[in-house]
């Protein structure tokens, strides 16, 4: 079992680039595979999760050539995928499983998806129910609540659907099914979630009508192949943003980061806590906004994080907990019950990790209260197979007294294979 040893450092300093955005990388493969012709992708994230999506489409007859972080996807058009000869293993990738459930529902063949122990515990019924409303035939454990899922694709009918939970994966799954449905499919969200699928579909020539929290797509549209440069992942950048904020004397620049408005909750939250963050050199990559981010160390204070802010920062909340642990005063996180059904129960696991660091934490049903302390103590902790827990505790180890040992860190490869390498680039003068 792989482990990561971390000791405190004097400061973080330098200029870095994080790897390509995981959400955008998945969608580039999915949408490029059903476009008609060659799509070239640069700065692709070759993480375990994204490779699962590639392998799924290869099993459906799509040729995809990989060269480091570059791809050539020889799209077959929306109706030319072939039945996979075996069960498709999505590993730990909820994005792969949920988005492909929508696409597979519109295909004229039978398919089966499974995943690792963690993914087989994550809820799928939120995706399956609207797909069944469209006419999909889907079977799974506990009536489709859990993987494995069996899907017999066929003729779908567009629907109007009001989302009961805020989930970009559910929305994206319905949109992909809507591409193969008769008539219009309209989705109304409770609050805005990340819109990478809508942006990329538009980039590939699909007419997507967006009005506030409502999005509509018409079935039977063709997709034109495009060249895609994927921006750096702001969720990956978040770890270094917090590290530079809490280690006195730090100053770093993170180049070419995706700053999609549905994903910049981490910037808003850290700024409200008192962080010094400058975003500049704004531009577009495809339909995605991009910028450079400069972070200087600054004293932080506790705040409340709740309501419609949660979907814009949900993946970054574990490392926000580390910022809260050393901030002055109390930080309240609520309306974040979604954290309990991620790769781990992130509320319970982060509370356990923070307590071991010497932080006072009160667990709530949908969040936690964190009382900041002046100093953290090094610990031995377990990632619970959750990549964001592992990387968050690595950042905590940079300011903790003594050594911090994080066990089971192989999971980091699911989203950020170069995390340790990039972190070492900016760590200056170990104490």
C-alpha positions as CSV (number, residue, x, y, z in Angstrom):
1,X,0.0,0.0,0.0
2,X,1.5,3.3,-1.1
3,X,1.9,6.0,1.5
4,X,3.0,9.7,1.5
5,X,5.3,11.3,4.1
6,X,4.9,15.0,4.6
7,X,6.9,17.4,6.8
8,X,6.5,21.1,7.4
9,X,8.1,23.6,4.9
10,X,9.2,27.2,5.2
11,X,7.1,28.5,2.4
12,X,5.7,27.7,-1.1
13,X,7.1,29.6,-4.0
14,X,7.2,29.4,-7.8
15,X,5.1,29.1,-10.9
16,X,3.3,25.9,-11.8
17,X,0.7,24.4,-14.0
18,X,-1.8,21.8,-12.8
19,X,-2.9,18.9,-15.0
20,X,-6.0,19.1,-17.3
21,X,-9.5,19.5,-15.8
22,X,-10.9,16.1,-15.0
23,X,-14.5,17.0,-15.8
24,X,-13.6,18.5,-19.1
25,X,-11.3,15.6,-20.0
26,X,-14.1,13.1,-19.5
27,X,-16.5,15.1,-21.7
28,X,-13.9,15.6,-24.4
29,X,-13.7,11.8,-24.8
30,X,-17.4,11.2,-24.6
31,X,-18.4,14.0,-27.0
32,X,-15.4,13.5,-29.3
33,X,-16.3,9.8,-29.7
34,X,-19.8,10.6,-31.0
35,X,-18.7,13.4,-33.3
36,X,-18.3,12.6,-36.9
37,X,-14.5,12.8,-37.6
38,X,-11.2,13.4,-35.9
39,X,-11.1,15.4,-32.6
40,X,-7.6,16.3,-31.2
41,X,-7.3,17.0,-27.5
42,X,-4.3,18.6,-25.7
43,X,-3.6,18.8,-22.0
44,X,-5.9,15.8,-21.4
45,X,-5.7,14.4,-17.8
46,X,-4.4,10.8,-18.1
47,X,-5.7,9.9,-14.7
48,X,-7.2,6.5,-13.8
49,X,-10.8,7.9,-14.0
50,X,-10.4,9.4,-17.4
51,X,-8.6,6.4,-18.8
52,X,-11.7,4.4,-17.8
53,X,-13.8,6.6,-20.1
54,X,-11.4,6.0,-22.9
55,X,-11.5,2.2,-22.5
56,X,-15.3,2.2,-22.4
57,X,-15.4,3.9,-25.8
58,X,-12.7,1.8,-27.2
59,X,-14.8,-1.2,-26.3
60,X,-17.6,0.3,-28.3
61,X,-15.5,0.5,-31.5
62,X,-14.0,4.0,-31.2
63,X,-10.3,4.4,-32.1
64,X,-8.5,6.7,-29.6
65,X,-4.7,7.3,-29.8
66,X,-3.0,8.4,-26.6
67,X,0.4,10.2,-26.5
68,X,1.1,11.5,-23.0
69,X,-1.5,14.2,-22.4
70,X,-2.6,14.4,-26.1
71,X,-5.4,12.4,-27.7
72,X,-6.6,11.7,-31.2
73,X,-10.3,10.6,-31.1
74,X,-11.6,9.1,-34.4
75,X,-15.3,9.8,-33.7
76,X,-17.8,7.5,-35.4
77,X,-20.8,9.8,-35.3
78,X,-23.7,9.6,-32.8
79,X,-25.3,6.4,-34.1
80,X,-22.3,4.3,-35.0
81,X,-21.1,2.9,-31.6
82,X,-21.1,-0.9,-31.4
83,X,-22.1,-3.2,-28.6
84,X,-19.3,-3.8,-26.1
85,X,-18.2,-7.4,-25.9
86,X,-17.7,-7.5,-22.2
87,X,-18.6,-5.7,-19.0
88,X,-17.2,-2.1,-18.9
89,X,-15.4,-1.5,-15.6
90,X,-15.6,2.2,-14.6
91,X,-13.1,1.7,-11.7
92,X,-13.7,4.6,-9.2
93,X,-15.1,7.0,-11.8
94,X,-18.6,8.2,-10.9
95,X,-18.5,10.6,-13.8
96,X,-17.9,7.8,-16.3
97,X,-20.7,5.6,-14.9
98,X,-23.3,8.3,-14.6
99,X,-22.7,10.1,-17.9
100,X,-22.4,6.9,-19.9
101,X,-25.6,5.7,-18.4
102,X,-27.3,8.5,-20.3
103,X,-25.5,7.9,-23.6
104,X,-25.9,4.1,-23.5
105,X,-29.7,4.5,-22.9
106,X,-30.0,5.8,-26.5
107,X,-27.9,3.1,-28.1
108,X,-29.4,0.2,-30.0
109,X,-27.6,-2.5,-28.0
110,X,-27.1,-4.1,-24.6
111,X,-24.3,-3.0,-22.2
112,X,-23.2,-3.6,-18.6
113,X,-21.2,-1.3,-16.3
114,X,-19.6,-2.0,-13.0
115,X,-16.9,-0.4,-10.8
116,X,-14.7,-0.8,-7.8
117,X,-16.0,-1.4,-4.2
118,X,-16.3,2.4,-3.7
119,X,-18.2,3.1,-6.9
120,X,-20.6,0.2,-6.3
121,X,-21.7,1.9,-3.1
122,X,-22.4,5.3,-4.7
123,X,-26.0,6.2,-5.6
124,X,-27.1,5.8,-9.2
125,X,-30.9,5.9,-8.9
126,X,-30.8,9.7,-9.2
127,X,-29.6,9.1,-12.8
128,X,-31.6,6.0,-13.6
129,X,-35.0,7.4,-12.7
130,X,-35.1,10.2,-15.3
131,X,-33.6,7.9,-17.9
132,X,-36.4,5.4,-17.3
133,X,-38.9,8.2,-17.7
134,X,-37.4,8.7,-21.1
135,X,-38.0,5.1,-22.0
136,X,-34.7,3.5,-21.1
137,X,-34.5,-0.1,-19.9
138,X,-32.1,-0.2,-17.0
139,X,-31.6,-2.9,-14.3
140,X,-29.2,-2.8,-11.3
141,X,-28.8,-3.8,-7.7
142,X,-31.6,-2.5,-5.5
143,X,-33.7,-1.5,-8.5
144,X,-30.9,0.5,-10.0
145,X,-29.6,2.2,-6.9
146,X,-26.2,0.6,-7.3
147,X,-23.8,-0.8,-9.9
148,X,-23.5,-3.1,-11.7
149,X,-26.1,-1.6,-14.2
150,X,-27.4,-3.4,-17.2
151,X,-28.8,-1.1,-20.0
152,X,-30.8,-2.2,-23.0
153,X,-30.8,1.0,-25.2
154,X,-33.5,2.0,-27.5
155,X,-35.9,4.7,-28.6
156,X,-36.1,7.5,-26.1
157,X,-38.6,10.3,-25.7
158,X,-37.6,13.8,-24.6
159,X,-38.9,14.9,-21.2
160,X,-39.2,17.9,-19.0
161,X,-37.5,17.2,-15.7
162,X,-37.0,19.2,-12.5
163,X,-33.9,18.0,-10.7
164,X,-34.5,16.9,-7.1
165,X,-30.8,17.2,-6.3
166,X,-28.1,19.6,-7.5
167,X,-25.9,17.3,-9.7
168,X,-24.0,18.2,-12.8
169,X,-23.5,14.4,-13.5
170,X,-27.2,13.8,-13.5
171,X,-27.9,16.8,-15.7
172,X,-25.2,15.7,-18.1
173,X,-26.5,12.2,-18.2
174,X,-30.0,13.4,-19.2
175,X,-28.5,15.8,-21.8
176,X,-26.5,13.0,-23.4
177,X,-29.7,10.8,-23.5
178,X,-31.6,13.8,-24.9
179,X,-29.2,13.8,-27.9
180,X,-30.7,10.5,-28.9
181,X,-34.3,11.2,-27.9
182,X,-37.3,12.2,-30.0
183,X,-38.3,15.8,-29.4
184,X,-37.0,18.2,-26.8
185,X,-35.5,17.4,-23.4
186,X,-35.7,20.2,-20.8
187,X,-34.0,20.1,-17.4
188,X,-34.7,22.6,-14.6
189,X,-32.1,22.7,-11.8
190,X,-32.7,23.7,-8.2
191,X,-29.5,25.7,-8.3
192,X,-26.8,26.1,-11.0
193,X,-24.3,23.3,-11.3
194,X,-21.1,23.0,-13.4
195,X,-22.0,23.5,-17.1
196,X,-19.0,21.8,-18.9
197,X,-21.3,19.5,-20.8
198,X,-23.5,22.3,-22.2
199,X,-20.4,24.3,-23.2
200,X,-18.7,21.4,-24.9
201,X,-21.9,20.4,-26.8
202,X,-22.2,23.9,-28.0
203,X,-18.5,23.9,-29.1
204,X,-19.2,20.8,-31.1
205,X,-22.1,22.5,-32.9
206,X,-25.1,21.3,-30.9
207,X,-27.8,23.8,-30.2
208,X,-28.3,24.0,-26.5
209,X,-30.8,26.6,-25.2
210,X,-30.0,27.9,-21.7
211,X,-32.2,30.2,-19.7
212,X,-31.1,30.7,-16.0
213,X,-31.3,27.3,-14.3
214,X,-33.1,25.7,-17.3
215,X,-31.4,23.9,-20.2
216,X,-33.1,22.4,-23.3
217,X,-31.7,20.2,-26.0
218,X,-33.3,18.8,-29.2
219,X,-32.7,15.2,-30.2
220,X,-31.0,13.9,-33.4
221,X,-28.4,16.7,-33.7
222,X,-25.1,16.0,-35.4
223,X,-21.7,16.9,-33.8
224,X,-18.7,18.4,-35.7
225,X,-15.2,17.3,-34.6
226,X,-13.1,20.0,-32.9
227,X,-9.6,20.5,-31.5
228,X,-9.8,21.0,-27.8
229,X,-7.2,22.4,-25.4
230,X,-8.2,21.5,-21.8
231,X,-7.6,24.1,-19.1
232,X,-5.9,23.3,-15.8
233,X,-8.2,21.8,-13.2
234,X,-9.2,24.3,-10.6
235,X,-10.0,21.4,-8.2
236,X,-6.4,20.4,-8.4
237,X,-5.2,24.0,-8.1
238,X,-7.3,24.3,-4.9
239,X,-4.8,22.3,-2.9
240,X,-1.9,24.7,-3.8
241,X,-4.2,27.7,-3.3
242,X,-4.9,26.7,0.3
243,X,-1.3,25.7,0.9
244,X,0.1,29.0,-0.2
245,X,-2.6,30.9,1.8
246,X,-1.8,29.2,5.1
247,X,2.0,28.9,5.0
248,X,3.5,32.3,5.9
249,X,5.8,33.9,3.3
250,X,4.3,31.9,0.4
251,X,3.6,33.3,-3.1
252,X,2.8,31.1,-6.1
253,X,1.3,31.5,-9.6
254,X,-0.8,28.8,-11.1
255,X,-1.0,29.2,-14.9
256,X,-3.8,28.4,-17.3
257,X,-6.4,27.4,-14.8
258,X,-10.1,26.9,-15.8
259,X,-12.2,29.5,-14.1
260,X,-15.6,28.4,-15.2
261,X,-18.1,30.5,-13.1
262,X,-19.7,27.2,-11.9
263,X,-16.4,26.1,-10.5
264,X,-14.9,29.2,-8.9
265,X,-16.6,28.8,-5.5
266,X,-13.1,27.9,-4.0
267,X,-11.8,31.4,-5.0
268,X,-14.9,33.1,-3.5
269,X,-14.7,31.1,-0.3
270,X,-11.0,31.6,0.3
271,X,-11.3,35.3,-0.5
272,X,-14.1,35.7,2.1
273,X,-11.8,33.9,4.6
274,X,-9.2,36.6,3.9
275,X,-7.0,34.9,1.3
276,X,-4.9,37.1,-1.1
277,X,-5.9,35.8,-4.6
278,X,-5.5,37.6,-7.9
279,X,-6.9,36.2,-11.2
280,X,-5.5,37.8,-14.4
281,X,-4.6,37.1,-18.0
282,X,-8.2,36.1,-18.7
283,X,-9.0,34.3,-22.0
284,X,-10.9,31.3,-23.4
285,X,-9.9,27.7,-24.3
286,X,-12.8,26.5,-26.5
287,X,-15.8,27.6,-24.6
288,X,-14.1,27.5,-21.2
289,X,-12.8,30.6,-19.5
290,X,-9.2,30.4,-18.3
291,X,-6.9,32.6,-16.2
292,X,-3.7,32.7,-14.2
293,X,-4.0,32.7,-10.4
294,X,-1.6,34.4,-8.0
295,X,-1.8,33.5,-4.3
296,X,0.0,35.1,-1.4
297,X,-0.1,34.0,2.2
298,X,-2.6,35.8,4.4
299,X,-4.3,35.3,7.8
300,X,-7.6,33.5,7.4
301,X,-10.8,33.7,9.4
302,X,-13.7,31.4,9.8
303,X,-16.9,31.9,7.7
304,X,-20.2,30.2,6.9
305,X,-20.4,28.1,3.7
306,X,-23.9,27.0,2.8
307,X,-26.8,27.2,0.4
308,X,-26.2,27.7,-3.4
309,X,-22.5,28.2,-2.7
310,X,-22.1,24.5,-2.0
311,X,-22.4,23.1,-5.6
312,X,-19.7,25.5,-6.7
313,X,-17.2,24.3,-4.1
314,X,-18.4,20.8,-3.2
315,X,-15.3,19.0,-4.5
316,X,-12.9,21.4,-2.8
317,X,-14.5,21.3,0.6
318,X,-12.0,18.7,2.0
319,X,-9.1,21.1,1.5
320,X,-11.3,24.1,2.6
321,X,-11.5,22.2,5.9
322,X,-7.7,22.4,6.2
323,X,-7.9,26.2,5.7
324,X,-10.7,26.3,8.3
325,X,-8.5,24.3,10.7
326,X,-5.9,27.1,10.9
327,X,-8.3,30.0,10.5
328,X,-9.2,32.3,13.3
329,X,-12.6,31.5,14.7
330,X,-15.2,29.0,13.6
331,X,-16.2,27.8,10.1
332,X,-19.6,26.4,9.5
333,X,-20.3,24.1,6.5
334,X,-23.9,23.0,5.9
335,X,-26.2,22.0,3.1
336,X,-23.4,19.6,2.0
337,X,-25.0,16.2,2.6
338,X,-23.7,15.3,-0.9
339,X,-20.3,14.9,0.7
340,X,-21.6,11.7,2.4
341,X,-21.9,9.9,-0.9
342,X,-18.6,10.7,-2.6
343,X,-15.6,8.3,-2.8
344,X,-15.9,8.2,1.0
345,X,-18.2,9.8,3.6
346,X,-16.2,13.0,3.4
347,X,-18.0,14.6,6.4
348,X,-17.1,11.7,8.7
349,X,-13.6,11.1,7.3
350,X,-12.6,14.8,7.3
351,X,-13.9,15.2,10.9
352,X,-11.8,12.2,11.9
353,X,-8.7,13.6,10.2
354,X,-9.2,17.1,11.6
355,X,-9.7,15.7,15.1
356,X,-6.4,13.8,14.8
357,X,-4.6,17.0,13.8
358,X,-5.8,18.6,17.1
359,X,-8.8,20.5,15.7
360,X,-12.2,20.8,17.5
361,X,-14.9,19.5,15.1
362,X,-18.6,19.0,15.5
363,X,-20.3,16.8,12.9
364,X,-23.6,17.9,11.5
365,X,-26.0,15.8,9.4
366,X,-25.2,17.9,6.3
367,X,-21.8,19.4,7.3
368,X,-19.6,20.3,10.2
369,X,-18.4,23.1,12.5
370,X,-14.6,23.6,12.6
371,X,-12.9,25.7,15.3
372,X,-9.5,26.9,14.1
373,X,-6.3,26.3,16.1
374,X,-2.9,28.0,16.0
375,X,-1.0,24.8,15.3
376,X,-1.6,21.4,13.9
377,X,0.2,18.3,15.0
378,X,1.5,15.6,12.6
379,X,-0.4,12.4,12.5
380,X,-0.8,9.0,10.8
381,X,-4.0,9.0,8.9
382,X,-5.7,6.9,6.2
383,X,-7.2,8.2,3.0
384,X,-10.1,5.8,3.0
385,X,-9.3,5.4,-0.7
386,X,-10.4,9.0,-1.3
387,X,-8.1,11.1,-3.5
388,X,-9.3,14.4,-2.1
389,X,-8.9,13.3,1.5
390,X,-5.3,12.2,0.7
391,X,-4.3,15.4,-1.0
392,X,-6.0,17.6,1.7
393,X,-4.1,15.9,4.4
394,X,-0.8,16.3,2.5
395,X,-1.5,20.1,2.6
396,X,-2.2,19.9,6.3
397,X,1.1,18.2,6.8
398,X,3.0,21.2,5.3
399,X,2.0,23.2,8.4
400,X,1.8,20.5,11.1
401,X,4.4,19.9,13.7
402,X,6.5,16.9,13.0
403,X,5.7,14.3,10.3
404,X,2.4,13.5,8.7
405,X,1.9,10.0,7.2
406,X,-1.0,9.5,4.8
407,X,-1.7,5.8,4.1
408,X,-3.2,4.5,0.9
409,X,-2.4,7.3,-1.5
410,X,-2.5,5.3,-4.7
411,X,-6.0,6.8,-5.0
412,X,-4.5,10.2,-5.9
413,X,-3.9,8.8,-9.4
414,X,-7.7,8.8,-10.0
415,X,-7.6,12.6,-10.4
416,X,-4.1,14.1,-10.1
417,X,-1.2,11.7,-10.9
418,X,1.4,14.5,-10.8
419,X,0.3,16.0,-7.4
420,X,3.4,15.0,-5.5
421,X,5.7,16.0,-8.3
422,X,4.2,19.5,-8.6
423,X,4.0,20.0,-4.8
424,X,7.7,19.3,-4.5
425,X,8.4,22.0,-7.2
426,X,7.1,24.8,-4.9
427,X,8.1,23.5,-1.4
428,X,11.0,25.6,-0.2
429,X,13.5,24.8,2.7
430,X,12.1,22.0,4.8
431,X,12.3,22.9,8.5
